[in-house]
Amino acid sequence: MTPDQIHNEIERISEERQDLWHTLSGGLDPAVKEEIAELDARLQELWQALRMEKARLRFGEREDIVRRARAEERLERAA
């Protein structure tokens, strides 16, 4: 997913969550409470995915970063 797609999904789920909180304010409903918890977990996953994707776009693939860091370490030890 692209950062824009992830952000759009975050917005959609946040709006759905807001509606559920409004529903829950009318009275305790265990099913609604459980659905809010599931949406919260999904939002955490999406925020993490967004951070990872932004880092990947900015710095490159993780394997490339590790490869460059190891090469720099070898050069430092050789110096």
N, C-alpha and C positions, 0 to 999 in steps of 0.2 A: 504494500500500500504506500502511496505517496503521502507526504506530510499533510497536504490539503485534504486528502481522503480521510486520513486519521482524524484530523481536526474536525471535519464535518461529522464524522461518526461520534466524536466526543460531544459535539454540540447537540446532536440528535438524542443521544442517551441522557445528557444532562437535562434536556427539556422533559424527556419522559420521566426522569427521576423527580424533577420538580413537580410534575403533575401527580405523581404517586405520593409525594410528601403532602401535597394539598389534600389528597384523598385521605391520607392517614390522619391529618389534623381533625377530620370529622369523627374519628373514633378508631380505636385500636383494631387492626385487622392483621392477624398473623401472616396471611398470604401476601398482603401488600408489603409488610415489613420484610418478609423474605425476598420479595422481588427487588426491593430497594437495596438490600444487601448484595444481591446478585449483580445489580447494575453498578454498585460501588466497586465491586471486584473487577468488573469489566472495564470501568473507567480507569482504574489503577493500571490494568494491563495496557490500555490504549495510551495513557500518558507515558508509560515506560517505552512502548513501541515508538511513540513520537520522539522521545528523547534519543533513543537509539538510532532512529532513521536520520534525525538532524545531525547527529555526530558522524554517522556514516557518510552523509553528503558532504560534511565539512572536512573530515579528516581522511576519508577513504575506508576501504574494507578493513575489518579487524585484523585479518591475516596479514595484510600489507603493513599495517602499523606495527604489528609484532615483529615482522621480518625486518623492517627498518630499524626498530629499537635494538634488535639483536645484532644487526650489522654495526650500529653505532657502538654498542658495548664491545664488540670484537676490536673495533678500531681504537677505542679508548684503552683497552688492555694491551694492544700492540704498541701503543705510543709510549 
